[in-house]
Amino acid sequence: MEPAWRQQGRGRGRGQSRGQTPSDVCVCCFVGFSFEATSPQSRFDAIRRSNQAAAQRLAEKQYSSSSEDDDDADDDNAGLVKRGRILESTFTTYASQTGDVSDLEHTRQYLNEAFQSGAVTCLICIASVKRTQAVWSCVGCYCIFHIPCIQKWAKDSIFLVSSATDEDFGNKNHPWPCPKCRYEYSSQQTPTRYYCYCGKEADPVPDPWLLPHSCGQVCDRDFKPPCGHRCLLLCHPGPCPPCPKMVSVSCVCGKAAPVPRRCSNKAWTCGKICNRTLPCRTHTCTHTCHAGMCEPCPRVSRQKCVCGRKQAERQCASPVWHCDQVCGRPLTCGNHTCERVCHTDVCGECPRAVNRTCPCGKSKCALPCTVDVPTCGDTCDKKLDCGLHTCSMRCHRGPCETCRQEVEKHCRCGRYSKSMPCHKEYLCENKCSQTRNCNRHQCRRKCCPGKCPPCDLSCGRTLGCRNHKCPSVCHPGSCYPCPEVVQVKCACGSTSLSVPCGREKSTKPPRCRELCSKPPSCHHSSREHHRCHFGSCPPCKQECQLPLPACTHLCPQPCHDQVLLKAHPQGQLAGPWEQPSAPAFECKALPCPPCQVPIPTACLGKHEVSPVLCHVRGPFSCGRPCGRSLTCGNHTCSLECHTVTPDPSSEKKEAGKECEQCEESCSKPRPAGCPHACALPCHRGNCPPCTQMIRQRCHCKITTLYIECLKLTSADDEGKKWLISCKNQCPKQLKCGHRCKEQCHEGECADTCNQRVKVKCPCKRIKKEFSCSRARQEEDLVLCDDTCRELQRKHTEVMCVHTHTQVCWSSRTLNCTVQG
């Protein structure tokens, strides 16, 4: 019989028999129209379009469960959709007849575990159950085991039970229990073949489109409890769902008219008062419609005892009761009264009116009930409590005394004997050394008769899970599997997977659909949304948005608080035999880059406004001539665009103090030492001080300086040296190769270099920093330590061995040459 979902064809072959090939079917059946009066090319195009449509349908609708591990799928959403479609196909028959799948949650849980990797575990071997392995399912707890594991378990259980006593040794008719729920099976029910869940098909072939270990047919098993209907699901693990059939039933009290109800939930109440007469025959049931017998009457009434002498307030549900008074009615003899307590029947005859015997029972006599029977005077001869001897006293009233005869008694274990009174038990002090039924502990009971009691100690052996110990009483054979269930959780703990104890380390944590809740490791208040995961979060890709240090703009670059950079190696390789290690990476926070926002900025002379990058913004020269009117009124400033300090009392176009002076020379004699003529036009009064600028190279011969003539001529030697200096770092190179750190100066540079350099030990393992001048002047600043010497010694030994090998090889080659 084919599975239910295979009983109709798929794709282009839909509706054709299994043995019929596509070539046997008319092409018109595939495309849906006749090819009369059409060209071969058009028919070919129609068939090609039909094939493409069928392939598209298969690509969209077919899904498989044959993946060995669903967790290895590249797309999580695709795996979930595939699993959901297979579950829907399993519930197709049930849903088509009922339209409701709300009662399938328990069964759906078993189906989800059948799909989920690591969820189905054999409790005997604590290993995952693969979809291609032969399995057996318990009918009590529906737990799945490997066929070889459950067969070995059943065999061992039967052997242990039969070996408990010598009489049953070798008997194979004992039952064996399920490892999980202890449901007992007979020896004939030991599984011998691999069947599907419903038991219809033996050795089911793994099908990628079906549930693992399923035959794909309708389950058709009887519901539990039996109702006459059968399961409508496809072959499935776990219990069958509640019966979905609709039946017409009345309420539980039978007063309401029948209504259609689900067979699994057909008991219902009409809500009316029961009103059935209670067993007290006085009151009626006040409860609403209910099933079964009515509850006892809860009311209280005054009732008489069975003898009728007393009355008391009692529950209606218990009308019969006895008081504590003795009957006391006279018997038929007229001499005695009834000694029975509160009763309803006749008191009866006097018990002393019949023929009575003496206390020992050897003689009988008929006496009035008022006269006691005398003793006969013979020996009592009643059996004593020991059961071996008789009472030697004369006939007497009351119990016989204890047997005091001396007898030879054997102890309980039979090793020793002793003469002692018959009523005493003889137990020796010898302790039993036999092993109890657990085969681990000795009996150690005093005077044991040989049948040692079962071991009452705790087993305490470590279970297969390696986490717990067996809590049962000490027993032979293997312990039962650990009953504990462990939750394997995701990183955030919101998603968990229940696995047997011992599998939590080898089970892959479940995928979580919640968002990651880890706090951000950068300056942002929250991370980018991503799923819950183990390990470190991916790098933040949000914009930095930190204020830049030199401006008010925000950094537009991606977050750079955790940038993965390649770490620099700490040392060199010890030799060619040492393999270089993989490059190490470390996370570092990088500074924000310079601001690249263009800022409109005016030039020094206010000639134009140009965009300048924010990080280099500031006064700049546009390169044009200044153009401001000089003080002479005849010329304009020809200097390159420069800063002009505004003067409130002068016009905007007039030259400022930063502009050049008029180049016309003055005819008046110049001060001593000044080689220039007066720059002012003809003027009255003394000439102003010489403001001409002398063009002078600095000491380093790189920068051209403009120095006022008055300052240069009036300064002393030290002042001239300071004026001629460009105030930049000296570009000259010292003897050590470093650049001079002093400002631009005259003459040779000082031979003292403070640049920090790294100095290594002779073996180049230890590195330290010193000033350059000290490193050149002093020797042996860094010496090798014991570790360096040990490495040098090992290196020397290796080289010696290598040299000795080469010498030996050369000698052998020479000998071979001479002999040849």
LOMI-430396 format. One record per residue: x, y, z of N, C-alpha, C in turn. Coordinates in steps of 0.05 Angstrom, whole numbers, plus 5000, padded with zeros to 4 digits. Layout:
residues N
XYZXYZXYZ ...
//
This chain:
residues 820
501749765000500050005000501850255000 501250444982502850684981501950885002 503851065010503051275030500751445019 499351565038496951725030497651945011 500052075016500652304999501752224972 502351954969503351864943501251734925 498751724935496651594920495751754896 496752004893496152164870498852254859 499052274833501552334820502352624824 504752684815505852954819506853054792 506853314789508153444765506753364740 508353314720507253254693505752984693 506552794710505352534710502952514728 501752734736499452724754497152574741 496152364755493852214746494551974730 497051924723497751684708498551464727 498451214718499150984735502150984739 503050824760505950814767507550674746 506350484732507850344712507750474685 506350694682506050824656508151044653 509551034632511651234627510551474613 511951704614510851944602510551914572 512151734560511851704531509251564523 508051404542505551264536503151444538 503451684548501151864553501152064530 498752134522498452334501499452604511 500952734494502052994501499753194507 497553154495495253334499494353334528 494853104542493953094570495653274587 498153334579499853504595499253804592 498753884568498454174562495554254563 493654074560490854134563489454234538 490554194514489154274490490154094467 488654094446489253924423491354054405 492853894391494953994373494153984344 491553964340490653944312491254204298 492254184275492754414257494754604269 496754494284498954664294501554554284 503554734283506154664272507754504293 509754354284511454214304512854404323 513654634313515154824330513354924353 510754984347508955074368508454854388 508154604379507754394398510254354415 512554384404515054364420515154584441 514354824434514355044453512355004475 509954894468507954834489508954624508 510254414498511254204516513454324534 515154494523517354614539516254784561 514154944555512855104576511654934597 510354714589509154534609511354414627 513554334615515754224632516854424651 517154674643518154884660516154934683 513554934677511654984698511654754719 511854504709511954274728514454294745 516754364734519254384749518954604770 517654824763517255044782515554954806 513454794800511654694821513254514840 514854344829516454164845518454314862 519654514851521654674866520354824889 517754904886516455064906515154894928 514054654920512454504939513854264951 515854154939517153914950519053994972 519253824992520953875015521853605026 524053605040525353355048526053365077 526053135090526953115118529352925120 530752885098532952695098535552805107 535653055114538153175123539053035149 541552965151542552835175542453005199 542753265195542653445218541553705208 539053775217537754015207539354265216 541054245237542454475246544654565227 545354385207547454455188546354605164 543754655163542654795140543655075138 543955175113545055445110543055655117 540455595113538455795118536555695140 536455825163534655745185531755755177 530955965164528155995157527255775138 528955705119528255495100527955225115 529655175135529354925151526754915166 525955145177523455155193521055115174 521055235151518855205132518654925123 520954795118520954515109519754335130 520654375156519554215178516554255181 515654505179512854565182511154435160 512254415136510654295114510453995118 512553865128512353575132510353515155 510353685176508353655197505553695187 505153895169502453935158501553695141 503453575127502753345111501953105129 503253085153502552875171499752915182 498953165187496253225198494153265177 494753205152492853265130490253115134 490352855138487952695141486252775165 487652825187486252915212484753175207 486153375196485053635193482853645172 483053475151481053475130478353375140 478353195160475853085170474753245194 476453385208475553525232475653825230 477653925214477954215212479154355236 479954195256481054315280483454145289 485754275294488154125302489054225330 487154335346487954435372488654215391 487653965386488253745405490753595397 492353695379494653555370497253645382 497153815403499553935413501453725425 500353535440502053325452503353155430 501853085410502952935388504953105372 504353355368506153535354508953555368 508853545394511453555409513153315402 512053075401513652845393514652865364 513052975347513953015319516253215317 516053435332518253625332520853505342 520653345363523053215373524253015353 522452895337523452715317525152855296 524453115290525953275271528453395283 528353485308530453645320532853475326 535153575318537653425321538353395351 538853145360539653105387537353075407 534853125398532553115416531752825423 532052635403531352355408533852215416 533952105440536351975451535551705462 537151505456536751235467537751245496 536051195515536751215544538550985552 538950785536540550555544543550615538 544050705513546750755505547451055506 545451225513545851515514547151625488 545951545466546951635440544551725424 544951905405542852015388541651795370 539151815365537751625347537651745319 539051615301539151715273536751615258 536051755237533651685221534051435205 536551335202536951095186537350845204 537150875230537650645249534950515256 535150245261532750095269532150165298 529550225304528750315331526350155340 525750175366523350055378522150265397 519450285398518050485414516450345435 516650445460515050325483512150415480 510350235486507450295484506450445508 508050455530507250595554508050885555 510650935549511751205550512551315523 512351145502513051225474515951305471 517651225490520551285488521751105466 523651205451524851075428527650965436 528150715430530750585435531750445410 534350405409535550245387534649955391 534149815369533349535370535549365384 538149385377540149225392540149285422 539849545429539949625457537649505473 535149515463532849415477532849115478 533948975458534148685458536148595480 538448735482540348665503539148725531 537748945533536449015559534448805567 532848705549530848505556532148245563 534248165549535647915555536947925582 538248155589539648175615537548185637 535348325633533248335654532148065661 531547905640530447635644532447455658 534947485651537047315664537447385693 537347645699537747725727535347635745 532947645734530647555750530747255754 531547105733531646815735533946715753 536046875755538346795771538046875801 535846995808535447075836535246835854 533946625845533646375861534546135844 535345935858536345695844534145545829 531645575839529445425827528845535799 529045805796528245925770530645975752 532945875758535345935742534945825714 535345995694535045905666532245935655 530346005672527546045663527346305648 526346285623526246525606523346635603 521546555620518846645619518246885637 520347005648519847235666519447485649 517947675659517547925644519948105647 520148295629522248505630521048775628 522148985642520949245643522149435622 520649645616521649865599523650025615 525950105603527950245619527050515630 524950625619524050895628521550885646 519350755636516850765651516350515666 518050305664517750055678515249895669 514249955646512049795636513049515629 511649315639512649045637511748915611 513548765598513048605574513748315580 512348135567512947855569515347795552 516547555557518947485541518247445512 515647375506514947355478514647625464 514447845480514148105468516848245463 519048105467521648225461521848285431 522548525423522548595395524648445379 523948345357525748195339526148325312 524248495304524448625278523948925281 524749075262524349365261521849435247 519949555261517349635250517049935251 515250035234514550315235512950375260 512150625264510750695289508050555292 506650535269503950415271504050115269 506349995262506649705261505749575236 505049725215504049605191506349505173 508549645173510749585154513249505170 514449275163516949185175519349295159 521349375174523749495161523049715142 521749925151521050145133523550275121 523350335095525650455080525650755087 527950865094528051155099527251315074 525351495077524251655056524751945062 526052095044526652375050524152555053 521852455043519452625044517552545067 518452355084516852265106518152315133 516652285154517652295181519652065185 521852095199523651875204522251635217 522851395208521751135218518751115213 517651265195514751255189514351115162 512050975159511450845133509851035115 508851255125507251445109504351375105 503451145117500651075115499051185139 496451165137494751255159495151075183 495451195206496051045231494050815236 491450885237489250685239489450515265 490750625286490750485311488250565328 487350385346485050445363485850665383 483950855388484451065407484450945435 485851085453485851015481484751245497 482651205513481150955517479550885491 479050625487477650545462474850665460 474250765437471550885432470250765407 471750575393470650475368471750605343 473150825346474350965323477350915322 478650995300481550955296482851215289 485551225294487151465290487251535260 487051795254486951895226489552015217 491552035235494152155227495651955210 497652065196499651885183501351765205 502651535198504351395217506151585232 505951585259507151795275508251685301 510151815314511051735341509251855363 509551745387508051855409505151765410 503551865428500851775431499051895409 496951745403495051855383493452085396 492652275380491052505390488352415399 486852585413484152515421482352465396 480352295399478652225377477152465367 477352535341476052775331473252725320 472252485320469552425308467352575324 465252635310462852765321460752555326 459752555351457652365359455352525372 452952405372450652535384450152405411 450452545432450252445459448552635476 447252515497445752665516447652745539 446652915557448253005580448752765599 450452805619451152585636448752495654 446852675659444552595675442352485658 442452515631440552395613437952555610 437852795620435352955618435153125593 437453215583437453395560437353225534 436653365512436553235486439353195476 439852985460442552935449443453165431 446053225433447253435417449853325405 450753425381453253325369455653425386 457453235392459853295408462153135397 464653225403467053075397467052815413 467852595400467852335414469752345438 471952485435473952495457472952675480 470852825475469853015496466853005496 465752755496462852735493461352765519 462752755542461352795567460853085572 458353165576457653445580455353465600 455053695612452953735631450953945621 448453905628446354085619446054325637 447254315661447054545680444554545697 442854345695440354335711440954185737 439054225757439254085783438653785779 440153615793439853325789437153235800 436453295825433853235837433252935840 435352765839434952485845434852435875 433152235884432852175912435352045923 436352155946438752055958438251795973 440351645981439851395996438451436022 438451676034436951726059433951716055 433051716029430251706022428551946033 429952156041428552386051429152636034 431552666026432452906011433152825983 433453035965434152995937436853135932 438153055911440853165904440553445894 442053625905441953915898444153995879 445853815870448053875852447053905823 448554045807447854055779448553795765 447653775740447953535724450853415727 450953155735453553035740453452745732 455752625729455952345722456252175747 455451915744455851725766453751755788 454251635811452451645834452551915847 450351985860450252245874451952225899 452852455908454352465933452552415957 453752315979452152266004450752516013 448452476025446852706034448452876055 448753126050450353286069448753396092 446153346094444553456115444753296141 443853426164444053296190441153266201 440553036214437952986226438352826252 436152816268436352686294435452396289 437252206296436851926290437251756315 435851526317436151336339438151126332 439351016354441250796350439650546343 441050316338439750076329438049956352 438850006377437149896399434950086407 434950336397432850526402432950666429 435050646445435250766471436151056470 437951116450439051386449438451516422 438451786422438151946397440452146396 441252206371443552386367443252526340 444452766338444552916313446752786295 445952676272447852536255447352596226 449352536209449152576180447052386169 445452486150443452316137444752086122 447152126113448451926097449151676114 449251696141449951466158447851426179 445451326172443251306191443651076212 445150876206445450646224447850696242 447350686269449550726288448950576314 451050526329450850366354451650546377 450150526399450850666423452750486439 453650586462455650436478454450296502 451850276503450550146526450249846521 450649686544450249396543447249336541 446549136527443649076522442149046549 443048856567441948826594439148696596 438048606574435448476575435748196586 433848106602434047836614433847616593 435547416597435547186579433246996586 433046776571430846586575431046436601 433546416611433946276636432846426660 432546676659431446836680433546916701 435946806698438046856718440147056708 440547076683442647246672441447446652 442947656645442147856626444047856602 443047976579444747976555447048176558 449448076552451848236555452748366529 451348336507452048456481451448756482 453048906466452649196464450749256442 449049446445446949546427446749386401 444649226399444149056376441249046369 440548936346437848936337436548666338 438048446335436848186334436148086362 435147826364434347706389436847646406 436647676432438947636450439747336450 438047146446438746866446438646736473 439446476474439346326499441746386516 441546306541443746346560446046166553 448446266550450746096542451445896563 450545916588451145726609449045506613 446945526596444845326599445345066585 447245046567447944806552449844636568 450444386559452444216572455144346570 456544346593459144476594461244276602 463844336595466044166602467744306623 469444136636471344246656473444406641 475144556655477144726641479044566623 479644316630481544166612480044036589 477344016591475643906569475443606569 476243476591476143186591473443076600 471943226617469443126628467243326623 464743236617462443396612460343356634 458743566639456643536659454443736653 451943666662449643846658448943966685 449444216688448944366713447244606707 445844706728444344956723446245186716 445045386702446845606693447945766716 446845736740447845886762450145756776 450745496768452945346781455245326762 457745386772460145366756461045066754 462244996732463244726728465844686744 465944476762468344436778470544306761 473044326771475344196758475143896762 476243746743475943446744478243326761 480343456766482543346782484543196765 484043146740485943006723488143206712 490143086700492243256688491143416665 492143656662491043846641491643736613 494143666607494943546581494343726557 494043986560493644166537496444226525 496444256498498944326484499944606493 502444616500503644876508504345036483 505245276487505845456464508145356447 509945176459512245076443511244876422 508844756427507844566408508944286410 510844236429512043976432511243836458 510743986479510043866505507243946514 506143806534503543846545503743956573 501544086582501444196609501343966630 503043966650503143756670501543836696 500344056696498744146720496044006719 494744006743492043896744490144086730 487743976724485744136710485344406724 485644616710485644886722484245076703 483445306715482345516699484545706691 484045846669486046046660488145916641 490046076631492045976612494045796626 495245616610497445446620499945606623 501845506640504345656644506245596621 508545736621510545706600512045446603 512745326580514145066580517045116591 517744956611520344996624522144746622 521444556605523044316603525644376588 527844236597530444266585530644086561 531344206538531544056513534244126500 535143966481537544016465536644166440 537344426439536444596416538844656398 538244656372540144746352539645036345 541845176339541445456331540145466303 539545716295538045746270539645666245 542345716247544045646223544845356224 544345206247544844926249547744846255 549445036263552244976269552644886298 551144996316551544946345548944846357 549344706380547044606396547544656425 545344676442545644746470543144656485 543544566510541244486527540244736542 537544786538536445026548533444996550 531945176565529045156567527745156540 525545006538524244966512523045226501 522145416518520845656508522745866498 525345826502527246026492528345946465 529046146449530146106422533146126424 534645946410537545936412538646056386 540146276388541546406366544446426372 546146326355549046346359550046616350 552646666356553846926350555246926323 555046716308556546696283555146876262 556647036247555647216226555847096199 553747116183553746996157555647146138 557146996123559147106104558247076075 555846986070554846956043554247226031 554447236004553847485990550847495984 549747735988546847775983546247775954 543647805947542847795919544048005902 545248215914546448425898549248345888 550348125899552948035892555148235898 554648415917556648615925557248615955 555148575971555448596000554948326013 556248286037555748046052553348076070 552247846078549747846094550247966122 552347846136553147946163550947926184 548847756179546747716199547547496217 546947526243547647316263545847076259 547146836260545846576259543846576235 544846616211543146626187542546346179 540046276173539346006165540045936136 541146126121541946066093540446226073 537946296078536346466060536746756068 538846876057539547146064537447336054 536647536069534647736060535847906038 534248036022535248216001536848446013 538848535998540548756007538949006011 539249136034537749376040539449626039 541949606029543749836026543049986001 543950235999543550395975545650315954 544750305928546450225907548850415904 548350665899550550875899552350855875 551850685855553650685832553050915813 555151005799554751225781553251135756 551151285749549551215726550951285700 549751205678550951255652551251545645 549751715658550052005652552552125664 553851985683556252085696555752325714 553252385719552552615736551252535762 549752315763548252235786548951945793 548151875818548551595827545851465830 545951195828543451045829542151065857 539651165859538351195885536950945894 536850725878535350495885536850335907 535350135918536549945937538549775921 540749695934542849545920541649305906 542349275880541049075863543148955845 542648715834544448595815544048715787 546048675770545848765742546149065739 545549155715545849445708543749615721 544449855727542550045738540750155716 538350245724536550365705537750625695 536950715671538050975661537151205680 538751415679538251655695535551775687 533651815706531051925699530952225696 533252355702533252645702533252745673 532152985670532053125644533453395647 535253455629536853695630535953885608 535854145615535154345596537654465583 537954435557540154555542539054825531 540155045540539055305534540955455515 539755655502541255825484542856025502 544156215488545856405503544256575522 541856665514540256835531538456685551 538056425546536456255564533556255558 532556395537529656395532528756155516 530556025501529855785486531455555498 530055325502531355095515530454845501 532054635505531554375493531854165515 529853995519530053795539531353545528 533553465541535053225533535553055558 535952795554536552625577539152715591 539352665616541752735631544152585620 546252725616548652605604549152695575 547052805562547252885534547553185532 547753335555547753625553550353725541 552553575544555153675534555453625504 554253415494554553345466552153445449 550153565461547853665446548353955439 547954015414548254295404545954465415 546554695426544454865437542454935415 539854975423537855035403538155325392 537255365368537255635356535155805370 535856045376534056225390533156445370 530556505371529456715353529356985367 530157005392530157255406532557425397 532257685402534457865396536657845417 539057895409541357885428541058105449 541458025474541058215496543758295509 545958235496548558315508548958615507 550058735527550559025527552559095506 552359335494554259415473557059455485 559059385469561859415477563059675467 561559835453562460095443560960315458 561160555448559960785462556960815455 555860655437553060685430551360565452 548860675454547060585475545960305470 545760225445544659955439546059855414 545959585412547259455389545259445365 546359385342544659325320543059065325 540659045315538958815321540158565307 540658355322541458105312540557885331 540557635321539457415337541357335360 540057195379541657095402543756905392 546056905404548356745395550356715418 552156515414554356475432556756625421 558656685439561056825430560657125429 562657255417562657545415560757645393 559657875397557757995377559358095353 558058115330559358225306560058515311 562058615296562858895299560559095294 560459305309558359505306558759665280 556659685265556759825239555160085240 554360175263552960435265554960665261 553860895254555561135252556661215280 559161305280560461375305558861595320 558361815308556762035318557962155344 560562125348561862255370562662535362 562562735379563463005371566463005367 567363125345570163135338571563325357 574163275363575463435384575763725378 576263795353576964075346574664235335 572364115333570064255322567464145335 565264245325562664165336561263955319 562563855298561263655280561563385293 559763195283559762915292561162745272 562462535282564062355265562062185248 562262195222560462045205561461765198 563761685207564861425199563561205215 563660945205562660725221564160695248 562760575267563960555294566660425293 568660555306571360455306572460415334 570560345353571460285380572760005383 571859825365572959545366573759465338 576159555330577259495304579259275306 579059065289580858835290583358905275 585558915289588158975277590058745281 591858725262593958515264596058595284 596458415303598458475325601258425314 603058585324605858555316607158315330 608758155316610057935330611958025352 612057865373613657935397616657875393 617357685378620157605375620557465349 623157405343623857265319623856965324 623856825302623856535303626556435313 626556225329629056115340630855995319 629755895297631255765277629455685254 630655565233628955485209627055255216 627655105237625854885245623254985258 623155225267620855325280618955455260 616455365260614555455241613355715251 612955905233611756165241608856115249 608056245270605356215280603456385263 600856315265598856465250598756755261 598156945244598157225253595957265273 596657405295594757455316593357725311 590857745319589357995316588358085343 588158335346587158455371585258685364 583358735382581458945379582459205393 582459415378583359675389581359895380 581360105396579660335390581360535374 580460605351581860805334580661075338 582361285337581361555340579661635316 577961835320576261935298578062065277 577462035251579062165230578562475230 580262625218579862915216577262985203 576163205212573563295201573863375172 572063275155572163325126569963515117 568563645135566363825128567464085116 566664165092567664425081566364665096 568064845104567165095118567765335100 565765505093566365755078568165945095 570466015084572466175098573466395080 573666645091574766875076577766875078 579066975057582066995057582967215076 585567235080586667425099585967715091 585967765066585468035056582568085050 580767905056577967935050577367965021 578967835004578467854975576367654965 576267414977574367204968573667024992 571466864988570666665007570666394994 572266205004572665934991572065725012 571065485004570665255022573365135031 573665095057576164975068575264755087 576664525086576064295103576264385132 574464275148574164365176576664325192 578164105188580464055204582864225197 582764365173584964535166583964825163 581564875172580465145168582165345185 582065605176583565825188584366025168 585666235175586466445156588266335135 587766415110589466325087589766555067 591766525051592266735031591266645004 589866824991588766754965590766794942 593166914948595266944928595067204913 592967364916592767614902594267834916 594868054902596168284916594268414935 595368534956593768654977591968874965 593169074951591669284937590669504955 591469524980590569744997592369984992 591270224996592770474992594770515014 597270585006599370635026599070915038 600670975057600471235071601271465053 602871405032603671625014601371714996 599371544993597071614977597571574947 599971494938600571464910600871174901 601371004920601770724913599970534929 599670294921598070084935599969864945 598969714965600669504976600769274956 603269204949603668994929604368724942 604168704968604668444981602468244975 603167994978601067774974599067804996 596667714990594367745009595267665037 594767855055595667815083593567935102 594067895128592267985148592668285151 590468435153590568725157588768785181 589968905201588568975225586769215219 584169195222582469425215582869655235 582769895224583070145239580370295238 579070335261576470465260576470745249 578770885253578871165244579571195215 580370985202581171005174579070855156 579270905131577470775112578270485108 576470335095576870045092579069995072 579470155052581370105031584170215038 584470345060587070445067588770215078 591370245074593270045083593370045114 593869805123594269775152597169755159 597669695184600469685192601769435180 600269235172601468995160602269035132 601269245118601869295090604769405088 605869395063608569505059608469805059 610869915064611170205064611870305036 611670565032612270685006615270645000 615870564976618670504968620270744960 619170984960620771224954622671274977 625071334969627171384989627071674999 627971705023628071965036630872085032 631072345028633672485023635172555048 633972515071635272585096637272365103 639472445117641472245125640172035143 641071785139639971555154641571515179 640571395198642071335223644471155217 646371155235648771005232648170705229 649370595209648970305205646670225187 644970415181642570345164643370375135 643270185118643970205090641770305073 639370345083637070405067636470705068 635170785048634171065047631471075060 630571315067627971345080625771255060 624071105069621970995051619571175048 619471385065617271565063617671775041 615371865032615672095013616672345028 616972525014617872775027616072835051 617372885072615872935096617373135113 616073225133617273415151618073265176 620073385190620973265214622973035209 623772915230625672705228624472455214 626172315201625272075188624571865209 622571725204621871515222623971285222 623971135242625870915243625570735218 627770615209627770455185626070205190 624070185173622369955176622669755152 624869795137625469615115625969325126 625169135111625568855118627968755103 629768635118632168515106631568225101 632068135077631667855069634167695078 633667505095635967365107635367065109 637266905100636966615104637366545133 635866345142636166265170638766095172 639366005197641865855201641765595186 639465475183639365215170639165245140 639165495128639165545100636665445085 634565405099632165305086630065515084 629665665105627465865106628666145102 627166295086627866575081626366755101 627766905116626667075137626667365128 624667515137624567805133624867935160 627068085164627668195190627868505187 626568635206626768925205629669015208 630369215193633169315193633869415220 632069565233632669685259633269475279 631669255279632169045299634768905294 635468865268637968725263640368885269 640269135263642569305267642969375296 640869405311641069485339641369245358 641169005348641368775365644268695369 644968565393647568465398647868195384 650168055389650667805375648667595382 647867565407645867355414643167425403 642567685403639967765391639867715361 642167755347642167705318641867405313 643167235330642866955326639866875329 638566985349635766915354633967015331 634667255319632967365298633267205273 635767105267636166965242635066675244 634466585268633366305270630566305261 629766085246627066055236625165925257 626265855279624765735302623665455296 624365335273623665065267625764875276 625164615276627164415284629364405263 631664375274634064365257633964125239 634364155212634163925194636763775192 638863855205641363725203641263445216 642963265205643062995215645562965232 645162835256647362795274649062555264 651262515277653062295270651662025273 649962015293648561755297646361695276 645761895259643661855239641061975245 640662065270638062195277638162495271 635762605270635562895265635963055291 637163285288637663455311635063555322 634763545349632363625362632263925369 634464065366634464345373633164515352 632464765360631364955340633665045322 632765175300634765265280636965435294 639465355291641665475306644065515288 645965655298648465715284650565515291 652365445271654565275276653764975276 655664815286655164525286653164445308 651864225303649964125323651363985346 650264005369651363855392651163555388 653263415398653363125393651962965415 649963085427648462935447645662885436 645162625430642562535418640862395440 638462505445636662385465634562205453 634862145427632861965414632961685427 630561575434630461305446630761095425 632660915430633160695411632960435427 632460215412632259955424634959815422 635859705444638459565445637859275452 639059095437638558805441640958675454 640558455466642658295477644158165454 646458035459648057915437646457705421 644557565435643057355420640457475409 640057735413637757885402635057785413 635057675437632457595448631257805466 633057945482632158155501632458425488 630358595490630458865478629759065500 631359285501630859505520631359775506 630159985516630460255504632360425520 634160565506636060755518636260995500 637461215511637961445494640261375474 640061515451641961445429644861495438 645361725451648061795459649161595479 647561495497648461295516648961035503 647260965483647660715469650260715453 651160955443653660965428656060975446 655761095469658061125487658560885504 656460755513656860525531656360265517 657760065524657459795513656359615534 655359385524654259185542651959295559 650259455547647959555563645959335569 645659155549643758925553645358675550 645258515570646758255570644758025569 645757805560644057565558643657455586 641257345591640657215616640956915614 640056775634640356485635638756355612 636456465606634756355585636256375558 637556605553639056635528641256435527 642756405549644956215549643955925543 641655855555640555595551639855545522 638655755509637955735480640455715463 642655875470645155865455646455585458 646255475483647455215487646055005470 643355015469641854815453642454855423 642755115415643355165387646155055380 648055085398650754995393650754685391 649254555409649154265408647954165382 645854305373644654225347646554265324 648054485324650054535303652254335304 653154255328655254055331654353795320 651953715326650953465315650753475285 649853705275649653735245652453715232 654453855245657153845234658353565235 657853425257658953155260657652975239 655153015233653752855212655052905185 655553155179656753215153659553095150 661153105172663852995172663752695167 661952565182661652275178660852205150 659052355139658152305112660352355092 661952565096664252615078666252395080 666852305105668752085108667851835095 665251765097664251525084664351555054 663851785043664051825014666851795005 668851895020671651875013672551575013 671651435033672351145035671250995011 668751055004667650924981669150984955 670051234953671651314929674251164928 675651144951678251004952677950714945 675950584956675550304951674850254922 673350434911672650414882675150434865 
//
